[in-house]
């Protein structure tokens, strides 16, 4: 039997890295002694992820479509749990475990091992598991865990950052003799690299589809150090939002442009109805299909819940 460990569609660094790091944890723990444990990704790795894996000389997990998945094979979900964020070929009965830091929104007909904690990064949970069971991560896994934590918590500045995220990050940095500030700067620079990306690519750079009541809502977040460059392309984004709605069959779609240096976000929307929702959600005023929502950095904690609450 093969057990594939996978993150969400449109994978970010934490999603891909946690597949790699949790696979190493399971192998060292020997939880499934008769299974082949394989970290994979679902979608193309973004520039930030490619940069980090290359920086630490680690091979990227292969794409799910590079494997022939058998009906008897199993899956472990990391950094997500919702059905809309899984690969379409994965059946609920194939899922063994979930390791995540988002709210639970999944229903299963059989027991599933679930480890969900309110921390800033899935890799914080993975590092804690190594620590609890007195297992020593490889240098590569430590580097990926640290990088993912700094990425997901925006250099430990996001509202999702907990004291334990900070503790783990500093412990890993000491072990690796790495400067948190220097690595964070490198991550920010890689996040902002839009080289070769079309407007469609940017609009799907890091998206998730949520089910808010009867509505399916697409939220893409782009973290950058040059927000003005992207906001100047507002009209292109508005057109692409309508394409996204048709293709993904969602009722609403938003593109969040987050300035990771000034700690501020703008949301681009395409309809008056979406404008009303954003204004209600963030107590702001939209103009010309853009709304400044202030120091909101986390889609998980600051943005998605507010949009969900504002649904009519």
VOVEX-68690 format. One line per field, with one value per residue (C-alpha): residue in one letter; x, y, z; residue number from 1. Coordinates in steps of 0.02 Angstrom, whole numbers. Each point is the difference from the previous one (the first is absolute). Example, Ala and Ser with C-alpha at 12.3 -4.5 7.8 and 13.67 -1.06 7.14 Angstrom:
<marpas>
rest = (A; S)
c1 = (615; 69)
c2 = (-225; 172)
c3 = (390; -33)
nr = (1; 2)
</marpas>
This chain:
<marpas>
rest = (X; X; X; X; X; X; X; X; X; X; X; X; X; X; X; X; X; X; X; X; X; X; X; X; X; X; X; X; X; X; X; X; X; X; X; X; X; X; X; X; X; X; X; X; X; X; X; X; X; X; X; X; X; X; X; X; X; X; X; X; X; X; X; X; X; X; X; X; X; X; X; X; X; X; X; X; X; X; X; X; X; X; X; X; X; X; X; X; X; X; X; X; X; X; X; X; X; X; X; X; X; X; X; X; X; X; X; X; X; X; X; X; X; X; X; X; X; X; X; X; X; X; X; X; X; X; X; X; X; X; X; X; X; X; X; X; X; X; X; X; X; X; X; X; X; X; X; X; X; X; X; X; X; X; X; X; X; X; X; X; X; X; X; X; X; X; X; X; X; X; X; X; X; X; X; X; X; X; X; X; X; X; X; X; X; X; X; X; X; X; X; X; X; X; X; X; X; X; X; X; X; X; X; X; X; X; X; X; X; X; X; X; X; X; X; X; X; X; X; X; X; X; X; X; X; X; X; X; X; X; X; X; X; X; X; X; X; X; X; X; X; X; X; X; X; X; X; X; X; X; X; X; X; X; X; X; X; X; X; X; X; X; X; X; X; X; X; X; X; X; X; X; X; X; X; X; X; X; X; X; X; X; X; X; X; X; X; X; X; X; X; X; X; X; X; X; X; X; X; X; X; X; X; X; X; X; X; X; X; X; X; X)
c1 = (0; 54; -42; 9; 19; -68; -42; -138; -24; 93; 135; 99; 163; -79; -109; 146; 124; -118; -26; 189; 27; -149; 56; 168; -87; -109; 148; 101; -151; -34; -188; -32; 140; -69; -40; 101; -19; 12; -12; -82; -69; -162; 40; 154; 116; 7; 161; 21; -13; 120; 123; -1; 17; 143; 84; 11; 37; -161; -96; -178; -134; -68; -173; -144; -22; 177; -66; -126; -111; -84; -170; 87; 120; -29; 23; 49; -55; 113; -36; -182; -153; -143; -58; 12; 187; 40; 41; -156; 58; 14; -145; -46; 24; 182; 43; 95; 51; -13; 134; -55; -11; -164; -175; -76; -129; -6; -116; 56; -94; 144; 122; 145; 153; -9; 130; -59; 68; -23; 177; 71; 69; -24; 187; -11; -109; 120; 149; -96; -31; 185; 32; -132; 58; 185; 36; 138; -45; 129; 86; -106; -162; 51; 36; -168; -94; 84; -28; -183; -32; 80; -99; -170; 20; 76; 160; -92; -101; -168; -149; 2; 172; -2; 132; 32; 31; 131; 77; 14; 70; 135; 44; 19; 99; 122; 21; 34; 103; -113; -53; -190; 6; 113; -101; -163; 67; 47; -174; -83; 105; -47; -185; 4; 80; -133; 122; -83; -173; -154; -147; -87; 150; 6; -188; 22; 168; -65; -187; -126; -185; -110; -179; -87; -177; -74; 139; 165; 129; 170; 134; 173; 137; 157; 135; 121; 120; -63; -190; -15; 62; -141; -136; 41; -61; -170; -102; 88; -35; -184; -19; 92; -113; -150; 94; 38; -183; -53; 138; -9; -189; 11; -119; 135; 185; 125; 184; 93; 159; 101; 147; 113; 114; -131; -119; -152; -121; -115; -139; -48; -180; -105; -183; -103; -63; 179; 38; -139; 64; 178; -59; -105; 137; 139; -89; 79; -52; 36; 36; 39; -6; 130; -21; 137; -31; 145; 122; -83; 134; -74; -129; -37; -27; -26; -80; -101; -96; -49; -63; -96; -84; -50; -92; -179)
c2 = (0; 177; 147; 168; 158; 154; 181; 103; 49; 158; -48; 125; -32; -69; -117; -77; 5; -83; -146; -25; 27; -104; -143; -1; 5; -151; -99; 33; -37; -159; 22; -93; -129; -92; 153; 106; 180; 128; 190; 78; 167; 44; 140; 95; 63; 190; 100; 12; -189; -35; 124; -77; -180; 53; 104; -151; -126; -99; -85; 62; -132; -63; 43; -119; -32; -72; -151; -135; 5; -167; -16; -81; 146; 125; 187; 114; 181; 137; 187; -24; -105; 67; -104; 149; 10; -182; -80; -57; -182; -22; -92; 30; -184; 13; 132; -62; 160; 188; 117; 180; 173; 55; -24; -171; -9; -183; -148; -181; -164; -87; 54; 108; 49; 190; 118; 180; 139; 190; 45; 103; -141; -187; -26; 66; -152; -116; 67; -24; -183; -28; 83; -98; -169; 45; -24; 101; 84; 4; 165; 12; -24; 128; 126; -31; 14; 164; 73; -51; 75; 165; 0; -40; 122; 137; 2; -32; 160; -70; 1; -191; -8; -82; -4; -181; 44; 124; -124; -134; 120; 63; -178; -55; 156; -35; -181; 54; 154; 103; 181; 14; 177; -45; -154; 98; 132; -135; -75; 170; 30; -170; 27; 161; -77; 5; -35; -90; -2; 48; 91; -169; -74; 144; -11; -182; 16; -54; -27; -98; -30; 11; -53; 138; -59; -22; 99; -59; 137; 9; 97; 21; 86; 75; 53; 127; 141; 99; 8; 156; -97; -126; 124; 97; -152; 6; -5; -159; -81; 49; -86; -154; -8; -24; -137; -85; 3; -85; -129; -44; 18; 115; 139; 121; 25; 117; 37; 60; 100; -1; 117; -107; 145; 130; -133; 54; -80; 54; -107; 4; -48; 7; 32; 120; -147; -48; 182; 1; -161; 66; 166; -90; -125; 126; 163; 84; 85; -74; 107; -50; -186; 16; 10; 35; -119; 58; -111; -164; -128; -171; -73; -135; 114; 178; -12; -158; 3; 182; -34; -151; 101; 135; -121; 56)
c3 = (0; -37; 112; -88; 104; -87; 29; -79; -181; -53; 125; 102; 92; 159; -102; -96; 143; 124; -119; 1; 187; 57; -112; 89; 169; -43; -65; 158; 110; -101; 16; -163; -10; -153; -105; -120; 56; -141; 13; -153; -58; -88; -121; -52; 136; 11; -14; 188; 22; -143; 74; 174; -61; -113; 136; 115; -140; 22; -140; -21; 28; -164; -66; 39; -185; -8; 95; -39; 153; 37; 87; 149; 23; 140; 25; 142; -16; 64; 9; -52; 35; -106; -147; -119; 34; -37; -166; -93; -9; 189; 81; 183; 41; -55; 130; 153; 89; 1; 68; -13; 79; -81; 66; -28; -139; -50; 22; -5; 15; 90; 136; -57; 102; 16; 71; -17; 109; 1; -48; -142; -106; -30; 20; 178; 36; -90; 98; 162; -46; -28; 168; 96; -64; 19; -183; -82; -165; -139; -39; -158; 96; 131; -139; -84; 165; 44; -175; -2; 172; -50; -163; 74; 146; -110; 99; 165; -25; -56; 118; -9; 80; 171; 134; -46; -183; 59; 121; -134; -130; 118; 53; -181; -44; 142; -54; -179; 45; -113; 24; 6; -67; -146; -49; 16; -119; -127; 15; -23; -155; -72; 39; -100; -154; -136; -141; -145; 82; -100; 77; 13; 91; 123; 29; 50; 86; 171; -4; 99; -30; 154; 29; 96; 24; -174; -83; -69; 19; -86; 95; -74; 99; -75; 122; -69; 41; -152; 18; -107; -153; 17; 48; -158; -97; 84; -161; -56; 168; -7; -169; 64; 153; -115; -93; 165; 52; -160; 2; 185; 14; 150; 50; 58; -34; 81; -26; 153; -27; 161; 32; 109; 44; 49; 68; -97; -124; -142; -74; -183; -42; -157; 45; 106; 103; 43; 40; 130; 79; 13; 72; 131; 39; 27; 42; -151; -161; -170; -151; -178; 43; 138; 189; 126; 145; 109; 96; -44; -42; 29; -119; 129; 150; -62; -172; -35; 167; -25; -177; 62; 138; -125; -116; -33)
nr = (1; 2; 3; 4; 5; 6; 7; 8; 9; 10; 11; 12; 13; 14; 15; 16; 17; 18; 19; 20; 21; 22; 23; 24; 25; 26; 27; 28; 29; 30; 31; 32; 33; 34; 35; 36; 37; 38; 39; 40; 41; 42; 43; 44; 45; 46; 47; 48; 49; 50; 51; 52; 53; 54; 55; 56; 57; 58; 59; 60; 61; 62; 63; 64; 65; 66; 67; 68; 69; 70; 71; 72; 73; 74; 75; 76; 77; 78; 79; 80; 81; 82; 83; 84; 85; 86; 87; 88; 89; 90; 91; 92; 93; 94; 95; 96; 97; 98; 99; 100; 101; 102; 103; 104; 105; 106; 107; 108; 109; 110; 111; 112; 113; 114; 115; 116; 117; 118; 119; 120; 121; 122; 123; 124; 125; 126; 127; 128; 129; 130; 131; 132; 133; 134; 135; 136; 137; 138; 139; 140; 141; 142; 143; 144; 145; 146; 147; 148; 149; 150; 151; 152; 153; 154; 155; 156; 157; 158; 159; 160; 161; 162; 163; 164; 165; 166; 167; 168; 169; 170; 171; 172; 173; 174; 175; 176; 177; 178; 179; 180; 181; 182; 183; 184; 185; 186; 187; 188; 189; 190; 191; 192; 193; 194; 195; 196; 197; 198; 199; 200; 201; 202; 203; 204; 205; 206; 207; 208; 209; 210; 211; 212; 213; 214; 215; 216; 217; 218; 219; 220; 221; 222; 223; 224; 225; 226; 227; 228; 229; 230; 231; 232; 233; 234; 235; 236; 237; 238; 239; 240; 241; 242; 243; 244; 245; 246; 247; 248; 249; 250; 251; 252; 253; 254; 255; 256; 257; 258; 259; 260; 261; 262; 263; 264; 265; 266; 267; 268; 269; 270; 271; 272; 273; 274; 275; 276; 277; 278; 279; 280; 281; 282; 283; 284; 285; 286; 287; 288; 289; 290; 291; 292; 293; 294; 295; 296; 297; 298; 299; 300; 301; 302; 303; 304; 305; 306; 307; 308; 309; 310; 311; 312)
</marpas>
